[in-house]
Structures are given as C-alpha cells and as structure tokens.
Amino acid sequence: MNKNIVVITNHFLQSHLEGIFSKLDLDCNIKVVAFESIEKIHKVYDEYAASTDGFIVSSFFAKATLEMIDHEIKRPIISFEIDSTGVYRSILNLLLQNRDLNMNRVILDFMIPLEVGITANDFLNLMDSGYEKSAINLLDMTLNNESIKKLENQIVNEILRLWNMNAIDLVLCQYSNIIPILEEHNIPYEYAIETPVFLENLVKRFSYLLSIDHMRENQPVMISISISDNNLNTDENMNLIKKYTNDFLQSNMINSSLYTRNAKCCSIITLDNLHHITNNEKNCSLSAYLNEHLDFDVSIGYGIGMNLDMAIRNSDIACKEALLVGNSFIFTEKGNLIGPLNSKECITIENNAIYDIGKIAKNSSLSAVTIKRIISITKINNSNMITTQDLSSHLKSTVRNANRILKNLEKGGYAKITCTQTSNIKGRPTKVYELNFHI
C-alpha cells in the first residue's frame, strides 16, 4: 500500500516543490501544502495528521516548531534543509549566471548567527579550511518559539542594516520566512534549495522508514493488570477488572479479548493502541478509568515485544515494578523500563542500566525506579553523601519513608553511615550516609 506523505512548506516554495514532485517517479502519494506563518504551522500538521503517514517540512526550524507541541496524533517528521554541498552548488550557480558578481557582497542569511563571517567568500574559505561545524547546523541551540523568533529577527535586522549601508548586492537565502521582508525592501535574493535527485532519494528513504515504523506500530503489547492489595485478589474483583477494562478498550475502539493469567487480567493490543491510551508513554488513561470505577487499587504493566512471548515476559516485569511503586509501567522490546506513568517522576531506565539497577533494587527490597531516582540525585548533587532529610526533600516523601529507603540500602550493602551532623536545635544528631552503587 502506497504511503501518504504531506510536505509542509511556505507559499514561496509551494508551487516550485509541486512541480518537482510531480515529475518524480515515487511509489508514494505526495501532497504539498503551505503554512501562513511559523506560529501557525501546527494547525497545518493537525489538519492532515489523521490522513497521512508522515510529514516532510522544508526547514529545520519548522520541524523544531512542530516537535515542541504535543500533538494528539503523532506522525514522523523530517526536514530537507539544504546541506553544505547544496550551498556550495548554489554559489557556483550564481557565479555561472554572473561572473562579475562580487562574492564579498553576497551574504548567506544562515551564517549571520554563527559569527564566523557572512559572505559567500567567508563560506568558501570555511569549507576549504575544514571547518567542522556545518554552517547551517544550529542543532546545539535550545530551540523554542522565543529563540526561533529571536534568531529570525537577528537575521532580518542585520540584512536590513547592511542593505541600508549599501554593503550587499544579494542574499543567498535559506530561511524562507524572511523572504516577504526581503521583497518588501526590494532586496535581491536567491533561495537555496536541494536538487530533484536529492528530494527523490530523501522521499524514498523516508518511505522506507515509514514502512519500518508501521511494522513496529503493529508489534504486540501485553497488558497485565494486578490488584495492588493481594488480600483483595478475589474472583469477584477480577471479574470487575475484566468488565471495566473491556468497557475501556471498546470505548477506545480497541478489539481485544481478556483472560486471567497468574492472578492478572490480561489483554493483547498493538503498539499503536498503546501510544493512544498512554499518550505516547506519558499517562495511563486505562489506570485513570479503572481507578474511577473500582473501589480498590490496581497496578498495570505493559509489555512490548517482538513477538507475543516477549510481550508476555515484558508485561510481567512491568507489572512487578508497578506493584512495588504503584501506577503503571512499560517494559519495551529494547529492554527499557518507562514509568511510573501519570507521574511527574516518570523516567526511562535504559537497557544498559536495567541489570545493575535491578540487582540493587532486588538486594535492597526497593523498586528500580527508586534506585534510579537516588542515583540521579547523587549526580545532580555531585556527591554520594546524603541525609534522610535530604533524600526526603528530593523525593518529596516523608522523612520516615526516606529513612526506610536508606536502611534498606544499608542492609543491601549500598549505603553506610559515615558520620553524624549536629545543629543548634535540640534533637538527635543527623546521620550522614555514603552511597556506593558500584555502577
């Protein structure tokens, strides 16, 4: 089945890109649409998200702007901004058109923020000197709407300043958002865009990645739901879980049968279903629904697998963590643990740390998430020394709970009391623990 791809660009490039794509031999459907302004580009995304497999946008900033927003429907996004080779080719084309063109009076808008020169000659010299940083790569910036707007204003103001000083003849432009301003001031410009061959190869690669992504979206996911309090694990309560879980799945148009396995209510869904009911691994709407309809707490584990057996095993791991911590957890086919969902403390423990952290958690009778959070605290503080009060503050828990955690770590051999602190306030001295996780 052919993929549907939407290309989002500005009005300046729309007809040009439509002409290029109409002549390419592609095994996918391409639709080119335009956005009014960078601030409104998300509306174009939302309009077409339900009917497309992925988006190609014509600039890195457009892509960054879209990725800042948590869209209801999530689709893959790539951009086709020109690379250094394309810029070099654009400069060569300018010289072929006009051999008398002064390359010191041709400026490149994307070089203005880099402070390494802004003319075509500056760019050529940088490439000859082996300049490591791409002249149009600003990925190291912290991008948000404010920083993007600030960057565009900086570029526009500098171009207008140089034009008013009669210091430039032409702008080689990559930021198409500034083109209306250039036209308003009658500033000559050329827009640097990739070749049809480049765009054809880009679309073919993107289409292949979309196929892989589609296959992953249909990977099996096992849901395992346990009653948090084992004393309440009765047939009557398990039947209630089945009933309301079935109601929830049907209301979300998910067809799946439920069955009981090892005192758990289980159901098989797809990864695409999981993204929907967890808001892309952030919140668990199933948990919220069950909590609303049941008078007892449940713990939910989602297991993603390359096959059904792996999904079942991974759901058991996630459910075990959920029973220890509460809320819901996801264990992925890559071995990453995500959770607790519905929590500000939701984190991802990467596969390469799962074994070590899991071993510490088991030896200390604590959850892997608790261990991960404590390790994060030591890294933030740049110290492995901590008191009960410090831990309580960082975890936003009671002092009693923090004391229990440290005593468990001490029993497991991962913490020891090194000294005590006293204050002018009457009371017991504060114990200072030294943590050592050996990872």
Secondary structure by P-SEA (a helix, b strand, c coil): cbbbbbbbbccccaaaaaaaaaaccccbbbbbbbbccccaaaaaaaaccccccbbbbccaaaaaaaaaccccbbbbbbbbcccaaaaaaaaaaaaaaccccccccccccccccccccccaaaaaaaaaacccccccccccccccaaaaaaaaaaaaaaaaaaaaaccccccccccccaaaaaaaabbbbbbbbbcaaaaaaaaaaaaaaaaaaaaaaacbbbbbbbccccccccaaaaaaaaaaaaaaaaaacbbbbbbbccccbbbbbcaaaaaaaaccccccaaaaaaaacccbbbbbbbbbcccaaaaaaaaaaaaaaaaacccbbbbccccccccccccccbbbbcccaaaaaaaaaaaacccaaaaaaaaaaaaaaccccccaaaaaaaacccaaaaaaaaaaaaaaccccccccccccccccbbbbbbbbccc
